[in-house]
Amino acid sequence: MAKMLLGTEVNKAIVAELQARIRALRSQGITPTLAILRVGENARDLSYERGATAKAELVGVNIKRFVLPEDADKAQILAVIDQLNADESIHGVLLFRPLPYHLKDDESEICNRLKPEKDVDAMTHLSNAGVFENRGELGFTPCTAAACMEILDHYNIDCTGKNAVVIGRSAVVGKPVAMLLLHRNATVTVCHTKTKGLAEICRNADIIISAAGRLGSLTRDFVSPDQVIIDVSMNWNPEKITPKGKGGMSGDAVFEEVEPIVAAITPVPGGVGAVTTTVLMKHVVEAAETI
């Protein structure tokens, strides 16, 4: 039976630390504040916003919301970002992406209008450069990628000399988590759903970070004993049985097949996703501490 790498356990340690740091900031008259900028009423954005708000209340971070209509244009969004850049009481900004389709060609310009020091989820080019160059002073790491590393750290899983396979090549998880593993002296192979011989590559890994976003794509054929599996993806599984009935969230891994084989695995839900909003709050606190 695999060890469960539980996000709740990781959160306990991080939250306790953040609460102490926030008390110290408040004693100096500083209230760590996160601005949430949302365009429209996307259900996934609203769900993440609720989770982030609950975590902010738990640790003591203040939330300010800025909501624009679905049909907002580039100029309207840039005006709000300029306002947030100039507001010294706001330490971090979370802009939900992807933006509505009519802003697709403008998204890069919009994201890069934000000051990197307030970019707590790495949407600017400079923040991403910091991840690739291992220079934290340039900006913050994407929260989901950072959450993967927080879990490995909490459970004392040393990456040095390990063979790590990352399934996924997105700028939000796959690419940055590959860089973070490299910075920890792992030997990293980045794969994706079009990689030939993927199952064999995965079986030879010590650590697998699965961020393919495909339900049931990581089966028993992809794993072997003594592996650590970090399942990042959140996929809707209509066949999953939950206390609320049929239908729920599952990862890439076919859990009932993979869990009996490997040494350790993150559950879905309750793994990486549970830590992501905690990392977001950690970034806001770090931003507040640098003013």
C-alpha positions in Angstrom: 0.0 0.0 0.0 1.4 3.4 -1.0 2.0 6.2 1.4 -0.6 9.0 0.9 1.1 12.4 0.2 -1.7 14.5 1.7 -2.0 18.1 0.9 -3.7 18.7 4.3 -0.5 17.7 6.1 1.6 20.0 4.0 -0.9 22.9 4.5 -0.8 22.6 8.3 2.9 23.3 8.3 2.8 26.1 5.8 -0.3 27.8 7.3 1.2 27.8 10.9 4.4 29.5 9.5 2.4 32.0 7.5 0.2 33.0 10.4 3.3 33.8 12.5 4.8 35.9 9.6 1.5 37.7 9.1 1.3 38.6 12.8 4.8 40.1 12.5 3.8 42.1 9.5 0.6 43.4 11.1 2.6 44.5 14.1 4.4 46.8 11.6 1.1 48.1 10.2 1.3 46.0 7.1 -1.7 43.8 6.1 -0.8 41.4 3.3 -3.3 41.9 0.5 -4.2 40.0 -2.6 -6.1 41.5 -5.4 -8.2 39.1 -7.5 -8.9 40.3 -11.0 -11.6 38.3 -12.8 -13.1 38.9 -16.2 -16.5 37.3 -16.5 -18.1 34.5 -14.4 -16.3 31.3 -15.5 -17.3 28.5 -13.2 -13.7 27.2 -12.8 -12.5 30.7 -11.9 -15.3 31.1 -9.4 -14.4 27.8 -7.8 -10.7 28.7 -7.4 -11.7 32.2 -6.1 -13.8 30.6 -3.3 -10.9 28.3 -2.4 -8.4 31.2 -2.4 -10.7 33.3 -0.3 -11.2 30.6 2.3 -7.5 30.1 2.5 -6.8 33.8 2.8 -9.3 34.1 5.7 -7.5 31.2 7.4 -4.1 32.6 7.3 -5.0 36.3 7.6 -4.4 37.7 4.1 -6.8 40.4 2.9 -8.7 40.0 -0.4 -9.8 42.7 -2.7 -11.9 41.7 -5.8 -12.0 43.5 -9.1 -14.6 42.0 -11.5 -15.0 43.1 -15.1 -17.8 42.0 -17.5 -17.2 39.1 -19.9 -17.0 41.5 -22.8 -14.4 43.8 -21.2 -11.8 45.1 -23.7 -8.1 45.3 -23.4 -8.1 48.9 -22.4 -10.4 48.3 -19.5 -8.3 45.4 -18.1 -5.0 47.4 -18.5 -6.6 50.3 -16.6 -7.3 48.1 -13.7 -3.8 46.5 -13.7 -2.3 50.0 -13.8 -4.5 50.9 -10.8 -3.3 47.7 -8.9 0.4 48.4 -9.8 0.1 51.9 -8.3 -1.7 50.8 -5.1 1.0 50.2 -2.5 -1.5 48.5 -0.2 -1.9 45.7 -2.7 1.0 43.2 -2.5 0.0 40.5 -5.0 -2.4 40.2 -8.0 -4.1 37.1 -9.3 -5.5 37.5 -12.8 -7.6 34.5 -13.9 -6.6 33.0 -17.2 -7.3 32.1 -19.9 -9.0 35.4 -20.6 -12.2 35.4 -22.7 -11.7 34.3 -26.3 -11.9 37.8 -27.8 -8.8 38.8 -25.7 -6.7 35.8 -26.9 -4.3 37.9 -29.0 -3.9 40.5 -26.2 -3.3 38.1 -23.3 0.5 38.3 -23.3 0.4 42.1 -23.3 -2.2 42.2 -20.5 -0.2 39.7 -18.4 3.1 41.6 -18.8 1.5 44.9 -17.8 1.6 43.7 -14.2 4.7 44.5 -12.1 6.7 41.3 -11.6 7.0 42.0 -7.8 3.1 41.7 -7.6 2.9 38.7 -10.0 2.3 36.0 -7.3 1.3 33.3 -9.9 4.1 33.9 -12.5 2.1 35.2 -15.5 4.8 37.7 -16.6 7.8 36.9 -18.8 10.2 38.1 -16.1 8.7 35.8 -13.5 9.1 32.9 -15.8 12.6 33.8 -16.6 13.3 33.7 -12.9 12.1 30.1 -12.7 14.2 29.0 -15.6 17.3 30.9 -14.4 16.8 29.9 -10.7 16.6 33.6 -9.7 13.9 34.1 -7.2 14.4 37.8 -7.0 13.0 38.1 -10.6 9.5 36.9 -9.5 7.4 34.1 -8.2 7.0 30.5 -9.3 3.7 29.3 -10.7 1.7 28.2 -7.7 0.8 24.7 -8.9 4.4 23.9 -9.8 5.6 25.3 -6.5 2.9 23.1 -4.7 4.5 20.0 -6.2 7.8 20.9 -4.7 6.3 21.8 -1.3 4.8 18.3 -1.1 8.2 16.7 -2.0 9.9 18.8 0.6 7.4 18.2 3.3 7.7 14.4 2.9 11.5 14.6 2.7 11.6 13.2 -0.8 15.1 14.1 -2.0 15.3 14.8 -5.7 19.1 14.7 -5.9 20.3 12.1 -8.5 16.7 10.9 -9.1 15.2 10.2 -12.5 12.1 12.4 -12.7 9.6 12.2 -15.5 7.2 15.2 -16.1 4.2 14.4 -18.2 2.9 17.8 -19.5 4.6 20.8 -21.2 2.4 23.7 -20.2 3.8 27.0 -19.0 1.8 26.6 -15.8 3.0 23.2 -14.6 5.0 21.0 -16.9 7.8 23.4 -17.9 8.3 25.2 -14.6 8.2 22.0 -12.5 10.8 20.5 -14.8 13.0 23.5 -14.1 12.4 23.2 -10.3 13.4 19.6 -10.4 16.5 20.4 -12.3 17.4 23.0 -9.7 17.1 20.2 -7.1 19.6 18.1 -9.1 17.2 15.6 -10.5 17.7 14.2 -14.0 14.5 15.3 -15.8 12.7 14.0 -18.8 9.8 16.1 -20.1 7.1 14.1 -21.9 3.6 14.7 -23.2 0.7 12.7 -24.6 2.4 12.5 -28.0 5.6 11.0 -26.6 6.5 7.6 -28.1 7.2 4.8 -25.6 5.8 6.9 -22.7 4.9 3.9 -20.5 8.4 2.5 -20.7 9.9 5.9 -19.9 7.7 6.3 -16.9 8.4 2.8 -15.5 12.1 3.7 -15.3 11.5 6.9 -13.3 11.9 7.5 -9.6 9.5 10.4 -9.5 6.6 11.0 -11.9 4.8 14.4 -12.1 1.7 13.8 -14.1 0.1 16.9 -15.5 -1.4 15.6 -18.7 -4.9 16.6 -17.8 -6.3 13.3 -19.2 -8.4 11.1 -17.0 -7.1 7.6 -16.6 -4.0 8.2 -18.7 -1.6 6.9 -16.0 -2.3 3.2 -15.6 -0.5 0.2 -14.0 1.6 -0.1 -17.2 3.3 3.2 -16.5 4.5 2.5 -12.9 6.8 0.3 -10.9 7.6 -0.3 -7.3 9.4 2.4 -5.2 8.1 5.3 -7.3 6.7 8.6 -6.1 3.7 9.8 -8.0 2.6 13.5 -7.9 -0.7 13.6 -9.7 -1.4 17.2 -10.6 -4.4 17.0 -12.8 -8.1 17.5 -11.8 -10.4 15.8 -14.3 -14.1 15.3 -14.0 -14.8 11.6 -13.6 -18.5 10.8 -14.1 -18.0 7.2 -12.8 -16.4 8.1 -9.5 -18.4 7.2 -6.5 -18.2 9.8 -3.7 -20.2 10.4 -0.5 -22.4 12.8 -2.5 -23.1 10.2 -5.2 -21.8 9.4 -8.6 -19.4 11.8 -10.3 -16.3 13.6 -8.9 -12.8 14.8 -9.5 -10.0 12.3 -10.3 -6.4 12.7 -11.4 -4.5 11.3 -14.4 -3.8 8.1 -12.5 -6.1 5.2 -12.4 -5.8 5.3 -8.6 -7.0 1.8 -7.8 -4.5 0.3 -10.3 -1.5 2.5 -9.5 -1.7 2.9 -5.7 -1.0 -0.7 -4.8 2.2 -0.7 -6.9 4.0 2.5 -6.1 5.7 3.7 -2.9 3.9 7.1 -2.5 1.1 9.0 -4.3 -0.9 12.2 -4.0 -4.7 11.7 -3.9 -7.1 13.6 -6.1 -8.6 15.6 -4.6 -6.6 16.3 -1.5 -3.1 16.4 -3.0 -1.5 19.1 -5.1 -4.7 21.2 -5.6 -5.1 21.5 -1.8 -1.6 23.1 -1.6 -1.9 25.4 -4.5 -3.9 28.2 -2.8 -1.6 27.9 0.3 1.4 28.6 -2.0 -0.5 31.6 -3.4 -0.9 33.0 0.1 2.8 32.3 0.8 3.7 34.4 -2.2 1.5 37.2 -1.1 3.2 37.2 2.3 6.7 37.1 0.7 5.7 40.1 -1.5 4.5 42.0 1.6 7.7 41.3 3.4 9.8 42.9 0.6 8.2 46.3 0.6 
